[in-house]
Amino acid sequence: MKFEIGKYYQHSGGHMLSILCEAKTTLYGDCLIAEELGGSFRPVSKDAEATLNWKEVTKEEWMRNFK
C-alpha cells in the first residue's frame, strides 16, 4: 500500500491524515502533502514503507472529527 491523493488514513495510534496533493519541496524533494486533524500540513513520503501501521479510512470517518 502507498498513500494516495484524495484518500484518508488512520494510524494504529489514532492519528489521522488527509492526503491533499503532491509537491516538489526544497527540503523533502517530491512528496505528498497531508492535512492533519489539528489543521496543520506536513510532508509525507510516497514510499510504501511510510504506510506502516496506517490503514485507509472513509471520508465519513475523517469528517466525524469536525462536528
JOLIN-V417643 format. One line per field, one symbol per residue. phi: phi as a letter, one per 40 degrees, with the letter a starting at -180 (. if undefined). psi: psi as a letter, one per 40 degrees, with the letter a starting at -180 (. if undefined). Layout:
phi=???
psi=???
This chain:
phi=.bcbdgbbbbcdchcbbbccababbccbgcacbbccdcgcbacbcccccccdgbbcbccccccdcbc
psi=iiiiheiiihideeiiihhdiiihiddeahiihihideeiiiihieiddeeheiiiiiddddddee.
